[in-house]
Amino acid sequence: MELTVNERIANNVEVMELIELKHITNNLDNRRIPLNGIEREKKTKIGLYPYVGANNIQGYIDEYIFDEKILCIAEDGGSWGKGEKCAVIMNEKCWVNNHAHVLTAKDNLVLEYLMYYFNHADLSLHINGATRGKLTQGTLNSLKIPLPPLPTQQKIAKILDTADQLRQYNKQLIEKYNALTQSLFLDMFGDPVKNEKGWEKMELKNCTSKIGSGSTPRGGKEAYHTEGISLIRSLNIYDNDFKYKKLAFINDDQATKLKNVTVESNDVLFNITGASVCRCTVVPNDVLPARVNQHVSILRPISDKLHSLFLSHLLISENIKIQLLGVGLAGGAIMEAITKDQLEKFNIPVPPIELQSQFAERVQLIETQKQKAQEALAKSEDLFQSLLQKAFKGELN
């Protein structure tokens, strides 16, 4: 139930005025300059300045057209849903193409406040275009923004900056742990494509007891349940990571029809189609019992030949992934795809199982620390989202 103005004042809730964006910002879209591939390549010799598009920095070039504090907001090809990042502040020399709007703040606006508002709000209702969404300049300028007094904006921006720094720190820590495991892999086994350490090479089918994908139950998403047996999809699988969000569930009858793709502890899950092809991780035990759909392949190592953690890190290593992506692009006419036959015949180096086990023990120690960082990240994300909610309800006092 919405509070009246008097009730908001009595409860120490900030009274925010809704103001059209054009009254608090300057639009600099007319200064943007798009570059085609050839033009951009000519300007990319050293790569000094950020080249900004709809989705933040797209690369670096040798010239700039902006040298002031600006807010870049996705015009087309971006993501504008609630909590999706569509805006970024650039406070350095940069080049912005025609896929991002460019704004500066007038005297009554803190630009950071507006950035946080755009990245929090749901702008999807304001997007035009059926195939490629577009936030037009006219629509952007007419958006009504809840605007508290300038000191409150400054306070909100400072609080959110501090909370964001905490979650970014935790994200960077997780990235460092991931980089450490890959560095450990290369140190122990070398480049798996060059195989300079001369490990025995085997086709994947000769060191696994199962390679296979499943299917989607009849009825698709409408047939999913809120609990039951996990149905793992490609959107759950990332490199050395499992995303629990949007994990689907099926009932016993549906699972029986997919019994040939029952997931077991230590199985390696590998995405075989679509934009996420080649993403790979070991299944976490807490999602079992489980099945996979047609976009995910189960790779079940033979335990005395191949360790799951070794295989997973092998498949996500840079040069192996390049090889696999080449296979995937060749296999799919429209979508990238890797077939069961291609996986079975894929040659990998197989070091002694004792060495693989040593690697796995070290990785598990790193993963223990990474898990703590992930828990800290979850808490910092919750805090940040809570502060965002309060900020734009006028409750951040």
C-alpha positions as a Markdown table, in Angstrom:
| # | Residue | x | y | z |
|---|---|---|---|---|
| 1 | Met | 0.0 | 0.0 | 0.0 |
| 2 | Glu | 1.4 | 3.4 | -1.1 |
| 3 | Leu | 2.0 | 5.9 | 1.7 |
| 4 | Thr | 0.5 | 9.4 | 1.3 |
| 5 | Val | 2.9 | 12.4 | 1.2 |
| 6 | Asn | 2.1 | 13.2 | 4.9 |
| 7 | Glu | 2.6 | 9.6 | 5.9 |
| 8 | Arg | 6.0 | 9.5 | 4.1 |
| 9 | Ile | 7.1 | 12.6 | 5.9 |
| 10 | Ala | 5.9 | 11.3 | 9.3 |
| 11 | Asn | 7.8 | 8.0 | 8.7 |
| 12 | Asn | 11.0 | 9.8 | 7.6 |
| 13 | Val | 10.7 | 8.5 | 4.0 |
| 14 | Glu | 12.2 | 10.8 | 1.4 |
| 15 | Val | 9.6 | 12.6 | -0.8 |
| 16 | Met | 10.8 | 12.2 | -4.4 |
| 17 | Glu | 9.6 | 14.3 | -7.3 |
| 18 | Leu | 9.2 | 12.7 | -10.7 |
| 19 | Ile | 11.1 | 14.7 | -13.2 |
| 20 | Glu | 11.5 | 14.1 | -17.0 |
| 21 | Leu | 15.1 | 13.1 | -17.8 |
| 22 | Lys | 15.5 | 16.0 | -20.3 |
| 23 | His | 15.2 | 18.5 | -17.5 |
| 24 | Ile | 18.1 | 17.1 | -15.5 |
| 25 | Thr | 20.5 | 15.9 | -18.2 |
| 26 | Asn | 22.2 | 17.1 | -21.4 |
| 27 | Asn | 22.0 | 14.7 | -24.3 |
| 28 | Leu | 25.2 | 14.5 | -26.4 |
| 29 | Asp | 24.1 | 11.9 | -28.9 |
| 30 | Asn | 25.0 | 14.3 | -31.8 |
| 31 | Arg | 28.7 | 14.0 | -30.8 |
| 32 | Arg | 28.8 | 10.2 | -31.2 |
| 33 | Ile | 30.6 | 8.7 | -34.2 |
| 34 | Pro | 30.0 | 5.1 | -35.3 |
| 35 | Leu | 32.9 | 3.2 | -36.9 |
| 36 | Asn | 32.7 | 0.2 | -39.2 |
| 37 | Gly | 35.2 | -2.6 | -38.8 |
| 38 | Ile | 37.7 | -1.2 | -41.3 |
| 39 | Glu | 37.5 | 2.3 | -39.8 |
| 40 | Arg | 38.0 | 0.9 | -36.3 |
| 41 | Glu | 40.9 | -1.2 | -37.3 |
| 42 | Lys | 42.7 | 1.8 | -38.8 |
| 43 | Lys | 42.3 | 3.6 | -35.4 |
| 44 | Thr | 43.6 | 0.6 | -33.4 |
| 45 | Lys | 47.3 | 0.5 | -33.5 |
| 46 | Ile | 48.1 | 1.0 | -29.8 |
| 47 | Gly | 44.7 | 0.9 | -28.1 |
| 48 | Leu | 44.8 | 3.9 | -25.8 |
| 49 | Tyr | 41.1 | 4.9 | -25.2 |
| 50 | Pro | 38.0 | 2.9 | -24.5 |
| 51 | Tyr | 35.6 | 2.3 | -27.4 |
| 52 | Val | 32.1 | 2.2 | -25.8 |
| 53 | Gly | 28.9 | 0.6 | -27.3 |
| 54 | Ala | 25.6 | -0.7 | -26.0 |
| 55 | Asn | 27.3 | -3.2 | -23.6 |
| 56 | Asn | 30.0 | -1.1 | -22.0 |
| 57 | Ile | 33.6 | -1.1 | -23.3 |
| 58 | Gln | 33.9 | -3.0 | -26.6 |
| 59 | Gly | 37.7 | -2.5 | -27.0 |
| 60 | Tyr | 40.3 | 0.2 | -27.2 |
| 61 | Ile | 41.3 | 2.6 | -30.1 |
| 62 | Asp | 43.8 | 5.4 | -30.5 |
| 63 | Glu | 41.5 | 8.4 | -30.7 |
| 64 | Tyr | 38.7 | 9.8 | -28.5 |
| 65 | Ile | 35.7 | 12.1 | -28.9 |
| 66 | Phe | 34.7 | 12.6 | -25.3 |
| 67 | Asp | 36.9 | 13.9 | -22.5 |
| 68 | Glu | 34.4 | 14.6 | -19.6 |
| 69 | Lys | 32.2 | 12.7 | -17.2 |
| 70 | Ile | 29.4 | 11.0 | -19.2 |
| 71 | Leu | 26.7 | 8.4 | -18.7 |
| 72 | Cys | 26.4 | 5.9 | -21.5 |
| 73 | Ile | 23.1 | 4.1 | -21.8 |
| 74 | Ala | 22.4 | 1.2 | -24.2 |
| 75 | Glu | 20.3 | 2.5 | -27.2 |
| 76 | Asp | 20.0 | -0.8 | -29.0 |
| 77 | Gly | 21.2 | -4.4 | -28.5 |
| 78 | Gly | 21.3 | -3.9 | -24.7 |
| 79 | Ser | 19.5 | -5.3 | -21.7 |
| 80 | Trp | 17.0 | -3.1 | -19.9 |
| 81 | Gly | 15.1 | -5.5 | -17.6 |
| 82 | Lys | 15.0 | -4.9 | -13.8 |
| 83 | Gly | 18.5 | -5.3 | -12.3 |
| 84 | Glu | 20.1 | -5.6 | -15.8 |
| 85 | Lys | 23.1 | -3.4 | -16.4 |
| 86 | Cys | 22.3 | -0.9 | -19.2 |
| 87 | Ala | 24.3 | 2.2 | -18.0 |
| 88 | Val | 27.9 | 2.9 | -17.2 |
| 89 | Ile | 29.8 | 6.1 | -16.3 |
| 90 | Met | 32.9 | 7.0 | -18.3 |
| 91 | Asn | 35.1 | 9.6 | -16.7 |
| 92 | Glu | 38.1 | 9.4 | -19.0 |
| 93 | Lys | 38.9 | 10.1 | -22.7 |
| 94 | Cys | 36.8 | 7.7 | -24.8 |
| 95 | Trp | 35.0 | 7.1 | -28.0 |
| 96 | Val | 31.3 | 6.2 | -28.0 |
| 97 | Asn | 29.5 | 4.7 | -31.0 |
| 98 | Asn | 25.9 | 5.1 | -32.0 |
| 99 | His | 24.6 | 2.1 | -29.9 |
| 100 | Ala | 24.8 | 4.0 | -26.6 |
| 101 | His | 23.2 | 7.3 | -25.6 |
| 102 | Val | 25.5 | 9.9 | -24.0 |
| 103 | Leu | 24.3 | 12.1 | -21.2 |
| 104 | Thr | 25.9 | 14.6 | -18.8 |
| 105 | Ala | 24.3 | 16.0 | -15.6 |
| 106 | Lys | 22.7 | 19.4 | -15.1 |
| 107 | Asp | 23.2 | 21.1 | -11.7 |
| 108 | Asn | 20.4 | 19.3 | -10.0 |
| 109 | Leu | 21.6 | 15.8 | -10.7 |
| 110 | Val | 24.3 | 13.4 | -9.4 |
| 111 | Leu | 25.3 | 11.3 | -12.4 |
| 112 | Glu | 26.1 | 8.2 | -10.3 |
| 113 | Tyr | 22.6 | 8.4 | -8.8 |
| 114 | Leu | 21.1 | 8.2 | -12.3 |
| 115 | Met | 23.4 | 5.3 | -13.3 |
| 116 | Tyr | 22.3 | 3.3 | -10.3 |
| 117 | Tyr | 18.6 | 4.1 | -11.1 |
| 118 | Phe | 18.9 | 2.9 | -14.7 |
| 119 | Asn | 20.7 | -0.3 | -13.7 |
| 120 | His | 18.0 | -1.0 | -11.1 |
| 121 | Ala | 14.8 | 0.0 | -12.8 |
| 122 | Asp | 12.8 | -2.0 | -15.4 |
| 123 | Leu | 13.0 | -0.1 | -18.6 |
| 124 | Ser | 11.8 | -3.0 | -20.8 |
| 125 | Leu | 8.3 | -1.4 | -21.2 |
| 126 | His | 10.0 | 1.6 | -22.9 |
| 127 | Ile | 11.9 | -0.5 | -25.5 |
| 128 | Asn | 10.8 | -0.5 | -29.2 |
| 129 | Gly | 11.6 | -3.1 | -31.9 |
| 130 | Ala | 10.5 | -6.7 | -32.3 |
| 131 | Thr | 13.9 | -8.3 | -33.2 |
| 132 | Arg | 16.4 | -5.8 | -31.9 |
| 133 | Gly | 15.3 | -3.7 | -28.9 |
| 134 | Lys | 15.9 | 0.0 | -29.1 |
| 135 | Leu | 15.6 | 2.8 | -26.5 |
| 136 | Thr | 15.0 | 5.8 | -28.6 |
| 137 | Gln | 16.3 | 9.2 | -27.7 |
| 138 | Gly | 12.8 | 10.6 | -27.5 |
| 139 | Thr | 11.7 | 7.9 | -25.1 |
| 140 | Leu | 14.8 | 8.3 | -23.0 |
| 141 | Asn | 14.4 | 12.1 | -22.7 |
| 142 | Ser | 10.7 | 11.7 | -21.6 |
| 143 | Leu | 11.4 | 9.1 | -18.9 |
| 144 | Lys | 10.3 | 10.3 | -15.5 |
| 145 | Ile | 13.0 | 9.8 | -12.8 |
| 146 | Pro | 12.3 | 9.9 | -9.0 |
| 147 | Leu | 14.6 | 12.7 | -7.9 |
| 148 | Pro | 15.3 | 13.5 | -4.2 |
| 149 | Pro | 17.2 | 16.7 | -3.3 |
| 150 | Leu | 20.9 | 16.9 | -4.4 |
| 151 | Pro | 22.4 | 16.1 | -0.9 |
| 152 | Thr | 20.3 | 12.9 | -0.8 |
| 153 | Gln | 21.4 | 11.9 | -4.2 |
| 154 | Gln | 25.0 | 12.4 | -3.1 |
| 155 | Lys | 24.4 | 10.3 | 0.0 |
| 156 | Ile | 22.7 | 7.5 | -2.0 |
| 157 | Ala | 25.5 | 7.4 | -4.6 |
| 158 | Lys | 28.1 | 7.3 | -1.9 |
| 159 | Ile | 26.4 | 4.4 | 0.0 |
| 160 | Leu | 25.8 | 2.5 | -3.2 |
| 161 | Asp | 29.4 | 3.1 | -4.4 |
| 162 | Thr | 30.7 | 1.5 | -1.1 |
| 163 | Ala | 28.4 | -1.5 | -1.4 |
| 164 | Asp | 29.3 | -2.0 | -5.0 |
| 165 | Gln | 33.0 | -1.9 | -4.3 |
| 166 | Leu | 32.5 | -4.7 | -1.8 |
| 167 | Arg | 30.7 | -6.9 | -4.3 |
| 168 | Gln | 33.2 | -6.1 | -7.0 |
| 169 | Tyr | 36.0 | -7.1 | -4.7 |
| 170 | Asn | 34.4 | -10.4 | -4.1 |
| 171 | Lys | 33.9 | -11.0 | -7.8 |
| 172 | Gln | 37.6 | -10.2 | -8.5 |
| 173 | Leu | 38.6 | -12.6 | -5.7 |
| 174 | Ile | 36.6 | -15.4 | -7.4 |
| 175 | Glu | 38.2 | -14.5 | -10.7 |
| 176 | Lys | 41.7 | -14.8 | -9.1 |
| 177 | Tyr | 40.9 | -18.2 | -7.7 |
| 178 | Asn | 39.7 | -19.3 | -11.1 |
| 179 | Ala | 42.9 | -18.0 | -12.7 |
| 180 | Leu | 44.9 | -19.7 | -10.0 |
| 181 | Thr | 43.5 | -23.1 | -10.9 |
| 182 | Gln | 44.2 | -22.6 | -14.6 |
| 183 | Ser | 47.7 | -21.5 | -13.8 |
| 184 | Leu | 48.2 | -24.6 | -11.6 |
| 185 | Phe | 46.9 | -26.8 | -14.5 |
| 186 | Leu | 49.4 | -25.3 | -17.0 |
| 187 | Asp | 52.2 | -25.6 | -14.4 |
| 188 | Met | 51.5 | -29.3 | -13.8 |
| 189 | Phe | 50.5 | -30.4 | -17.3 |
| 190 | Gly | 51.7 | -27.8 | -19.8 |
| 191 | Asp | 49.7 | -26.7 | -22.8 |
| 192 | Pro | 47.4 | -29.6 | -23.5 |
| 193 | Val | 47.3 | -28.8 | -27.3 |
| 194 | Lys | 51.1 | -28.6 | -27.7 |
| 195 | Asn | 51.6 | -31.4 | -25.2 |
| 196 | Glu | 55.2 | -30.5 | -24.7 |
| 197 | Lys | 55.4 | -32.8 | -21.7 |
| 198 | Gly | 54.6 | -35.8 | -24.0 |
| 199 | Trp | 51.6 | -37.2 | -22.2 |
| 200 | Glu | 49.9 | -40.2 | -23.7 |
| 201 | Lys | 47.0 | -39.1 | -25.9 |
| 202 | Met | 43.6 | -40.9 | -26.0 |
| 203 | Glu | 40.3 | -40.4 | -27.7 |
| 204 | Leu | 37.7 | -39.3 | -25.2 |
| 205 | Lys | 35.6 | -42.4 | -25.8 |
| 206 | Asn | 38.5 | -44.6 | -24.6 |
| 207 | Cys | 38.8 | -42.9 | -21.2 |
| 208 | Thr | 35.1 | -42.3 | -20.4 |
| 209 | Ser | 32.3 | -44.8 | -19.7 |
| 210 | Lys | 29.5 | -42.5 | -21.0 |
| 211 | Ile | 29.1 | -39.7 | -23.4 |
| 212 | Gly | 25.5 | -38.7 | -24.0 |
| 213 | Ser | 22.9 | -35.9 | -23.9 |
| 214 | Gly | 19.2 | -36.0 | -23.0 |
| 215 | Ser | 16.0 | -34.3 | -24.1 |
| 216 | Thr | 13.4 | -31.8 | -22.9 |
| 217 | Pro | 10.2 | -33.5 | -21.5 |
| 218 | Arg | 7.1 | -33.2 | -23.6 |
| 219 | Gly | 5.4 | -29.9 | -23.0 |
| 220 | Gly | 8.7 | -28.0 | -22.6 |
| 221 | Lys | 8.8 | -25.3 | -19.8 |
| 222 | Glu | 5.2 | -25.8 | -19.0 |
| 223 | Ala | 5.9 | -29.3 | -17.9 |
| 224 | Tyr | 8.5 | -28.3 | -15.3 |
| 225 | His | 7.8 | -28.5 | -11.6 |
| 226 | Thr | 8.9 | -26.4 | -8.6 |
| 227 | Glu | 10.6 | -29.5 | -6.9 |
| 228 | Gly | 11.5 | -33.0 | -7.8 |
| 229 | Ile | 14.4 | -34.4 | -9.8 |
| 230 | Ser | 16.8 | -31.7 | -11.3 |
| 231 | Leu | 16.8 | -31.2 | -15.0 |
| 232 | Ile | 20.1 | -29.6 | -15.8 |
| 233 | Arg | 20.1 | -27.2 | -18.8 |
| 234 | Ser | 22.9 | -25.3 | -20.6 |
| 235 | Leu | 22.0 | -22.1 | -18.7 |
| 236 | Asn | 23.1 | -23.8 | -15.5 |
| 237 | Ile | 26.5 | -24.7 | -16.7 |
| 238 | Tyr | 29.4 | -22.3 | -16.7 |
| 239 | Asp | 33.2 | -22.9 | -16.8 |
| 240 | Asn | 34.1 | -24.4 | -13.4 |
| 241 | Asp | 30.8 | -23.1 | -12.0 |
| 242 | Phe | 27.2 | -24.2 | -11.7 |
| 243 | Lys | 24.4 | -21.7 | -11.7 |
| 244 | Tyr | 21.4 | -22.8 | -9.5 |
| 245 | Lys | 19.2 | -20.0 | -10.7 |
| 246 | Lys | 16.4 | -21.3 | -13.1 |
| 247 | Leu | 17.3 | -24.9 | -12.3 |
| 248 | Ala | 14.3 | -26.9 | -13.6 |
| 249 | Phe | 12.7 | -29.9 | -11.9 |
| 250 | Ile | 10.8 | -32.9 | -13.3 |
| 251 | Asn | 8.7 | -35.6 | -11.7 |
| 252 | Asp | 9.4 | -39.3 | -11.4 |
| 253 | Asp | 7.5 | -40.3 | -14.5 |
| 254 | Gln | 9.4 | -37.7 | -16.6 |
| 255 | Ala | 12.7 | -38.7 | -15.1 |
| 256 | Thr | 12.1 | -42.4 | -15.9 |
| 257 | Lys | 11.8 | -41.5 | -19.6 |
| 258 | Leu | 15.3 | -39.9 | -19.2 |
| 259 | Lys | 16.8 | -42.7 | -17.2 |
| 260 | Asn | 19.5 | -43.2 | -19.9 |
| 261 | Val | 20.9 | -39.7 | -18.9 |
| 262 | Thr | 20.9 | -40.1 | -15.2 |
| 263 | Val | 23.6 | -37.8 | -13.8 |
| 264 | Glu | 26.0 | -39.4 | -11.3 |
| 265 | Ser | 28.5 | -37.9 | -8.8 |
| 266 | Asn | 31.7 | -36.7 | -10.5 |
| 267 | Asp | 30.1 | -36.5 | -13.9 |
| 268 | Val | 31.5 | -33.7 | -16.1 |
| 269 | Leu | 28.7 | -31.7 | -17.8 |
| 270 | Phe | 29.5 | -30.1 | -21.1 |
| 271 | Asn | 27.3 | -27.8 | -23.2 |
| 272 | Ile | 27.1 | -29.1 | -26.8 |
| 273 | Thr | 24.9 | -26.5 | -28.6 |
| 274 | Gly | 24.1 | -22.8 | -28.8 |
| 275 | Ala | 25.9 | -19.7 | -27.7 |
| 276 | Ser | 27.1 | -21.5 | -24.5 |
| 277 | Val | 28.7 | -24.4 | -26.4 |
| 278 | Cys | 31.9 | -25.7 | -24.6 |
| 279 | Arg | 31.0 | -24.4 | -21.2 |
| 280 | Cys | 32.0 | -27.2 | -18.7 |
| 281 | Thr | 31.9 | -28.1 | -15.0 |
| 282 | Val | 31.7 | -31.0 | -12.7 |
| 283 | Val | 28.2 | -31.6 | -11.4 |
| 284 | Pro | 27.7 | -30.5 | -7.8 |
| 285 | Asn | 26.3 | -33.3 | -5.6 |
| 286 | Asp | 23.6 | -31.1 | -4.1 |
| 287 | Val | 21.6 | -31.1 | -7.4 |
| 288 | Leu | 21.5 | -34.9 | -7.5 |
| 289 | Pro | 19.4 | -36.9 | -8.5 |
| 290 | Ala | 19.4 | -35.2 | -11.9 |
| 291 | Arg | 19.0 | -35.6 | -15.6 |
| 292 | Val | 20.2 | -33.4 | -18.5 |
| 293 | Asn | 18.4 | -32.0 | -21.5 |
| 294 | Gln | 19.5 | -32.2 | -25.2 |
| 295 | His | 21.9 | -29.2 | -24.9 |
| 296 | Val | 24.1 | -30.9 | -22.3 |
| 297 | Ser | 26.3 | -33.9 | -22.6 |
| 298 | Ile | 27.4 | -36.1 | -19.7 |
| 299 | Leu | 31.1 | -37.1 | -19.8 |
| 300 | Arg | 31.7 | -39.9 | -17.2 |
| 301 | Pro | 35.5 | -40.5 | -16.7 |
| 302 | Ile | 36.8 | -44.0 | -16.2 |
| 303 | Ser | 38.2 | -43.5 | -12.7 |
| 304 | Asp | 41.6 | -45.2 | -13.1 |
| 305 | Lys | 42.3 | -43.2 | -16.3 |
| 306 | Leu | 40.7 | -39.8 | -15.9 |
| 307 | His | 39.9 | -37.6 | -12.9 |
| 308 | Ser | 36.8 | -35.4 | -13.2 |
| 309 | Leu | 38.5 | -32.2 | -12.1 |
| 310 | Phe | 41.4 | -32.8 | -14.5 |
| 311 | Leu | 39.0 | -33.4 | -17.4 |
| 312 | Ser | 36.8 | -30.3 | -16.6 |
| 313 | His | 39.8 | -28.0 | -16.3 |
| 314 | Leu | 41.3 | -29.5 | -19.5 |
| 315 | Leu | 38.2 | -28.8 | -21.5 |
| 316 | Ile | 38.0 | -25.2 | -20.3 |
| 317 | Ser | 41.7 | -24.5 | -20.9 |
| 318 | Glu | 42.2 | -21.8 | -23.5 |
| 319 | Asn | 43.7 | -23.7 | -26.4 |
| 320 | Ile | 41.6 | -26.8 | -26.0 |
| 321 | Lys | 38.5 | -24.6 | -26.0 |
| 322 | Ile | 39.7 | -23.0 | -29.2 |
| 323 | Gln | 39.9 | -26.4 | -30.7 |
| 324 | Leu | 36.5 | -27.4 | -29.5 |
| 325 | Leu | 34.9 | -24.2 | -30.7 |
| 326 | Gly | 36.4 | -24.9 | -34.1 |
| 327 | Val | 34.7 | -28.3 | -34.0 |
| 328 | Gly | 31.4 | -26.7 | -32.9 |
| 329 | Leu | 31.4 | -24.1 | -35.6 |
| 330 | Ala | 32.0 | -26.7 | -38.2 |
| 331 | Gly | 29.2 | -28.9 | -36.8 |
| 332 | Gly | 26.3 | -26.5 | -36.8 |
| 333 | Ala | 24.7 | -24.9 | -39.8 |
| 334 | Ile | 23.0 | -22.1 | -37.8 |
| 335 | Met | 23.8 | -22.8 | -34.2 |
| 336 | Glu | 27.1 | -23.9 | -32.9 |
| 337 | Ala | 27.0 | -27.6 | -32.1 |
| 338 | Ile | 29.3 | -30.4 | -31.1 |
| 339 | Thr | 28.1 | -33.9 | -31.9 |
| 340 | Lys | 28.5 | -37.1 | -29.8 |
| 341 | Asp | 30.8 | -38.5 | -32.5 |
| 342 | Gln | 33.0 | -35.4 | -32.4 |
| 343 | Leu | 33.3 | -35.6 | -28.7 |
| 344 | Glu | 34.1 | -39.4 | -28.7 |
| 345 | Lys | 36.9 | -38.9 | -31.3 |
| 346 | Phe | 38.3 | -35.8 | -29.6 |
| 347 | Asn | 41.9 | -36.5 | -28.6 |
| 348 | Ile | 43.2 | -35.4 | -25.2 |
| 349 | Pro | 46.4 | -35.8 | -23.3 |
| 350 | Val | 46.1 | -38.2 | -20.3 |
| 351 | Pro | 48.8 | -37.8 | -17.7 |
| 352 | Pro | 49.2 | -40.4 | -15.0 |
| 353 | Ile | 46.2 | -40.7 | -12.8 |
| 354 | Glu | 48.4 | -40.1 | -9.7 |
| 355 | Leu | 49.4 | -36.7 | -11.0 |
| 356 | Gln | 45.8 | -35.8 | -11.9 |
| 357 | Ser | 44.7 | -36.7 | -8.4 |
| 358 | Gln | 47.4 | -34.4 | -7.0 |
| 359 | Phe | 46.0 | -31.6 | -9.1 |
| 360 | Ala | 42.5 | -32.4 | -7.9 |
| 361 | Glu | 43.6 | -32.2 | -4.3 |
| 362 | Arg | 45.1 | -28.8 | -4.8 |
| 363 | Val | 42.1 | -27.6 | -6.7 |
| 364 | Gln | 39.8 | -28.6 | -3.9 |
| 365 | Leu | 41.8 | -26.5 | -1.5 |
| 366 | Ile | 41.4 | -23.5 | -3.8 |
| 367 | Glu | 37.7 | -24.3 | -4.2 |
| 368 | Thr | 37.3 | -24.2 | -0.5 |
| 369 | Gln | 38.6 | -20.6 | -0.4 |
| 370 | Lys | 36.6 | -19.8 | -3.5 |
| 371 | Gln | 33.4 | -21.1 | -1.8 |
| 372 | Lys | 34.0 | -18.6 | 1.0 |
| 373 | Ala | 34.4 | -15.8 | -1.5 |
| 374 | Gln | 31.2 | -16.9 | -3.3 |
| 375 | Glu | 29.3 | -16.8 | 0.0 |
| 376 | Ala | 30.7 | -13.4 | 0.7 |
| 377 | Leu | 29.7 | -12.3 | -2.8 |
| 378 | Ala | 26.1 | -13.6 | -2.2 |
| 379 | Lys | 25.9 | -11.5 | 1.0 |
| 380 | Ser | 27.3 | -8.4 | -0.7 |
| 381 | Glu | 24.9 | -8.8 | -3.6 |
| 382 | Asp | 21.9 | -9.1 | -1.2 |
| 383 | Leu | 23.1 | -6.0 | 0.7 |
| 384 | Phe | 23.6 | -4.1 | -2.6 |
| 385 | Gln | 20.1 | -5.0 | -3.9 |
| 386 | Ser | 18.5 | -4.2 | -0.5 |
| 387 | Leu | 20.1 | -0.8 | -0.6 |
| 388 | Leu | 19.0 | -0.2 | -4.1 |
| 389 | Gln | 15.4 | -1.0 | -3.2 |
| 390 | Lys | 15.5 | 1.4 | -0.3 |
| 391 | Ala | 17.3 | 4.1 | -2.2 |
| 392 | Phe | 14.6 | 4.4 | -4.9 |
| 393 | Lys | 11.7 | 4.1 | -2.4 |
| 394 | Gly | 13.1 | 7.0 | -0.5 |
| 395 | Glu | 13.9 | 4.8 | 2.5 |
| 396 | Leu | 17.7 | 5.1 | 2.6 |
| 397 | Asn | 18.1 | 7.2 | 5.8 |
